[in-house]
Each structure stands twice: as structure tokens, then as C-alpha cells.
Amino acid sequence: MTPPIVTTIAFKFPAHARAGEAPLLLLHAPDGRELIRVAVRMAGADPVQREWDDVRQNYLRWAGPDGTTAVLEATVAVAPTADMRDTVPRTTTVGVPLALLGDGPHAVCVRIDRARMDLIVDGRLIDENWLCGFLPAQPVAQSGVTVWPRALSDAELGLQPEAGVVCGAIPGSEIQYWAPPGHNRWLGDTMMFQDGARLHLLYLIDRRHHGSKGGAGAHQVAHLSTTDLRSWEVHPLAVTIDAPWETCGTGGMVRHDGRWFMIYGIHTDRTARPERVDSGKQTPLPCAFDRLTGLPMGTVISVSEDGFHFRKSGELVHPAQNPSVFPHPDGGFALFAGYGAEGLYRSDDLRHWRLVNRDALPQGERSPTRNTTECICHLAWNGWHYLWGGRTGFWMARRFEGPYWSPDGRDADAVVTPRWDIYDGLWVPMAAPLADGRRILSGWLEDRTCWAGRLVLRELIQEPDGMLAMRWPAEVVPPSVPTDVPRWKPDPWPRCLTATPGRAAWTAADNLPEEYLIEVDITPAPDAGAYALVFGGTGDLVDGCELRLDPHRKEAQWSTPAAGKPAPHVPTPGEIFATPEGRKPLHLQKSTNLPFQGRDFAITGVEGLDRPLTVRVLVVQDRKSGTTIIDAEIGGRRTMITRRRGLVGRRLHLVATAGTVTFGRPVVRVLAIDLCENASRTRW
């Protein structure tokens, strides 16, 4: 087999390059075909490229002084292999807004190494993408451009230590709402594993909201760990992409025979022709890659001797492309299969899996939550076993193997139904124990209705009946300092608001900080109806974002008020799934009110809203995405998080919609750090 063509080109980017001019660089193959084009253009000007500019590359967040966004882009022609689908892109592009580079000139390198393409500016990794194919020829050098017929190493390029995902540390005060560095880089599905005193948090590192590699995702597995939640170490990537057909799915980390194993899926069907894929369904398992009849697709293994440096084993062990692997309470390991297979499997060696129960969990129309069976999380705690689905679905049982549900009602007496669903605005929640006996949950907050976003952590609380509640982990609450704003008028406090029929009672304050933590003690009277905190907005409750608490329905909701009135009722997941639209498979539903989307949604079974309680809310500006994150903790037992575009929550309303509600004086604290704009983490 002919080795893939690799190359590195380097040139000087001039200080005053202008959009719309001829390409800065145009390199050809020996036969005259165009291979590499480097140019400056104006992002947002072409409607055809609007999604690429605004969402995928996130260029428009970095406009220049004149309001326009000039970008530097490098595009490479790609020749697909015989295995690739006809639909895979014939070009691969990387780029950066010029506003992030500062004044020129700049040293620019484009490095193509097998399936990967890097844009490196002034020794910093600025952008990366992955090829669905290969570079068809070595480019011919031209004046002012240096061409190496190989991929220069990081050391040869003088790559700065802080560039990309590298070894280092992240303070616990910055880990909440954290995202990997880079103007277009985000955090996807997390996977957690407790190993003695250390908690490992692995995640799918994302560029372009799943838009890399022509929409295949091209996700690799990144790795953080902590022993106390207060300091997080950043480790080398646990899994990298090394082939044109490769992109990673969710999995899990376990320990076996003194070594660490990363069990994960590869989604080869996103890039390769179906007839060139071998999922292992017709092949005895385990199956080394070199014994496959086609490209591997399904569950694979990476192995580590120290828990931090992994190597691929070259084995396909199961057809599931999103496997969830956990130690089995009775010994050995369990695998919940999703995407390409389904059911619960067991193994003693992580390589030979036997089916235990194909119907361990409901899915689709058989399930009241329309969940899929991929990205399952299992947590054992004090004799209880809990399962989460990727976007919907929460179950609890006394035995690991269930039953968690009753498909026909025959096991109804054995099935424990949770009192409420604990999805609070996050995608793919994953939970794990801490060394001190507590339990932590991680997930990601969606960005602009796109896959991947920012990391969010929760601490789980186990109720006497086994039900789980959630609160903010104390170690990751951002540091804050008191402030005397806003100045509420008139006094005195506490403020007693009594609504009249058809008219809400409210009080408001302006000039809150841009980012803050607010704490309010609330005492509803016996006749009280729903009450709310409204962030942002102008005048009498116009627009803004409303946290509405309803003691009679035992519901809380994020919603959007309008026309000077409190927001209407937001349908709960149960109400959504009861509609004809809600009976469709989850990926076909059009509702924007499902909790995992992190917009307007409602949660049920919120107890204690008819008694005195404390509500805490964090308002954080995410300048990287141009949105505002609003995260609430209700009574220390339930959490809800939402993301708003174009909202600055510097105005606050306290509202009673019916009856009488007493609000204590809100305590406002200014965040002491800029969580989402730490230059060392989000700029690059």
C-alpha cells in the first residue's frame, strides 16, 4: 500500500492583507491541479456560507472595529479513497478570524499528516480539521513558500505548550461551564470513572459543533482528572484519529488486570461505503483489525499502563458504536449497547461479550420518554442502581440487571418508578462516585441548538426512598464578592407581593452586574400561586428569561415572558410525549421544550415550593458563543440551566402571579473571575 502523502507548508502572512483580493497562496500538484489555497475573505457576506461562518467556525463572534469579520482560511483538495462515500467532501478547510491574530505579520503553517490538517500561526495551534481521504499529490513549492514533504513535529514547529489540549491544570473555580480552548472548539459527551482517590473525566472534544470531517464529527477523546474537584489536571488525548474513516463515539473507562482500558465506539458508517464496513456482526469476536473483511465499525479498545497514556489495541470487540461499559456488581463487566446494537451484555475480559437481556431498557415508541439506548450511564449507590439515557430516560432498580421497566405490566410490582425526572437542561449526563462517598454528575450545555457546548457539574443527593436530587458542587461554585447593587426602592424588606385577579405583582431593579450570583429567600403564603424571578427584559416584564416556580403543580420552568405578562405554561416532557408529535422517535420530534435542549423547559416533582426556600442563580456571559448562561439551584435539591442568545440579565424582576409571596432582600455577588473569557483557555 502506498504511504499517504504528508506535507507542511510555511509562509509569512502580510500585515495588511485584505479580503476579496487574490489568494495569498495557491499551490498546485505537478500535473497542474490545485491542491492548497490560502485566502482572506469576509465572513458573513455570503448567505451560502452563513452557517459555516456563524455556527460551525464561530467566526462572527470576533468582528473588527468596523463590525466586519475578516478571516484567514486554508483549503485543501482531498481525493477520497475507494472506501469513502460519494457524499464525503472533496475539500477540507481550516481558518481563524483575523481579530484573534492581532497585528501582523504572522508566521503561518499548514500541516497535513495522514487524516489530519492543522493551521498553526505564530507557534499556536489555531484550527484543525480531518480529511475524508488523502492529499492526492505533494504540492510544488513557489516563491515565498517553504514546503516540506513531511509533517513537521510539534517541536520542529515550535508549537507553544499552551496551544491545543495539552498537559496542565484547570482550577476548580474555572471548571464549571468550561470548554476546551479554541474559537470553534467545544466539549461533547463526558465519561467518568473513579479510580481510588482520582476521578477521571473523559470527553469527546469537538470542533465546529459536529461539523468537522464533512459533518462526521471527527471526535477524539480528551482527558481530565481530579482528586478534590478543586484542581483539574489536563492529560494527553486518550484516543486520537489516525485514519480517513475514523471518528469516535461515547464509551467508558475501566480497570482490569492492573491496566486501564478505554472502551469506545467508532462511527465508520458516517464516512465509508456500507459494503466496505465490517461491524463484527458476521465476524467472530474478538477480531483484530487485520482479520476484518472491511473497515472496522463498533466497539474498540485502547489500553494504558498508567491510566494517562493510551494505545489502540487494534481489536473490534462488539458491534455497538456507542457502548457504555461498567464493572458488574457480581464480577466482570457489563455493556449497554447503543447505535448499531441494543441490549445488556456481560464479559469477564472486555473482549468476549454475551447477551444477557436484549430488552433491558425500553426505547423509541415503547418508552414513555422516547429515549434511545445509546450513551447509557449506570450508577450504584446504597443498594440502588440508576440508569440515564443520553437525552431522555431515567430509571432506578434494586438489582443491576433490573427490571427497570415493565413493557407489558407483568413486572409492575418489581419496577420502581422515580418520582421525577432529573434531567435539568444537560445532554448525556454521566455520574460517578467520589473518594469521599459523594456522587458527581457531568454533562454538557448545548450551544445554539448545536451538538457540544460547555461542561456542567452537579452533586447528586440521595433521598431516603432512593430518589436522586441535585445541587451545585461547592468546590466549583465560582468565587464572588459582595456588591451593594442593585439598589432596590422602596424599602423596607422583606418585600411582600400580593397579586390581584388577572394582574401579577412585581418589583424590579436595574443595573445588576453583567455576571453575578444572586441568592433570594422566598416564603409563599398558603394562597400563593406561581412566583418567578425574571432576568433581563425592559419595562413591565417584556422579554427576558423567567424562572417560574409553581407550588400547586410542583413544577419549575424556564420560559420567556412577553407583552408585559408572565410567561405561559411550558409543557413538561410527559405532556410533550403524550401528543401525536411526541410519539415520534426522539430525533424526529420538533419540540423545543425538551429539557436536554437547555432552552424553555419544565421539570416536575419539585417539592417544597409551598414552603420557605432559597433560590440561587448564576448569570454568566459566554462571549465565545455570544450567549448568556443562567443556572439555578432551587431549595438546594433541584437544578435547572438554560442558555439565552442576546440576553444581558442586568435587570431583575421578582414576581407573584397569584396570592401573596414574600421575598427577602436579594443578595447579589459579582463573579470574581471571567469564567467564559479566560484568555488562556478560550482565545486559543
Sequence and secondary structure as in RCSB ss.txt:
>XXXX:A:sequence
MTPPIVTTIAFKFPAHARAGEAPLLLLHAPDGRELIRVAVRMAGADPVQREWDDVRQNYLRWAGPDGTTAVLEAT
VAVAPTADMRDTVPRTTTVGVPLALLGDGPHAVCVRIDRARMDLIVDGRLIDENWLCGFLPAQPVAQSGVTVWPR
ALSDAELGLQPEAGVVCGAIPGSEIQYWAPPGHNRWLGDTMMFQDGARLHLLYLIDRRHHGSKGGAGAHQVAHLS
TTDLRSWEVHPLAVTIDAPWETCGTGGMVRHDGRWFMIYGIHTDRTARPERVDSGKQTPLPCAFDRLTGLPMGTV
ISVSEDGFHFRKSGELVHPAQNPSVFPHPDGGFALFAGYGAEGLYRSDDLRHWRLVNRDALPQGERSPTRNTTEC
ICHLAWNGWHYLWGGRTGFWMARRFEGPYWSPDGRDADAVVTPRWDIYDGLWVPMAAPLADGRRILSGWLEDRTC
WAGRLVLRELIQEPDGMLAMRWPAEVVPPSVPTDVPRWKPDPWPRCLTATPGRAAWTAADNLPEEYLIEVDITPA
PDAGAYALVFGGTGDLVDGCELRLDPHRKEAQWSTPAAGKPAPHVPTPGEIFATPEGRKPLHLQKSTNLPFQGRD
FAITGVEGLDRPLTVRVLVVQDRKSGTTIIDAEIGGRRTMITRRRGLVGRRLHLVATAGTVTFGRPVVRVLAIDL
CENASRTRW
>XXXX:A:secstr
      EEEEEEE TT  TTSS SEEEE TTS EEEEEEEEEETS GGGHHIIIIIS GGGS  TTS EEEEEEE
EE B  TTB TTS SEEEEEEEHHHH SS EEEEEEEETTEEEEEETTEEEEEEE SSB  S     TT EEESS
   HHHHT  TTSSS SEEEEHHHHTT   SSTTEEEEEEEEEEETTEEEEEEEEEETTTTHHHHT   EEEEEE
ESSSSEEEEEEEEE   STT  EEEEEEEEETTEEEEEEEE GGGTB GGGEE SSSS SSEEGGG SSEE EEE
EEEESSSS EEEEEEEEES SS EEEE TTSSEEEEE SS  EEEEESSSSS EEEETTSS  GGGSTT   SSS
 EEEEETTEEEEE SSS EEEESSTT     SSSTTTTT B  SS    S EEEEEEE TTS EEEEEEEEETTE
EEEEEEEEEEEE TTS EEEE  GGGS  EEE   S  SS  SSEEEE BTTB EEEEE    SSEEEEEEEEE 
TT   EEEEES BTTTBSSEEEEEETTTTEEEEE  BTTB       HHHHHTSTGGGS GGG   S  GGG SS
EEE   TTTTS EEEEEEEEEETTTTEEEEEEEETTTEEEEEEEES     EEEEESSSEEEE   EEEEESS G
GG IIIII 
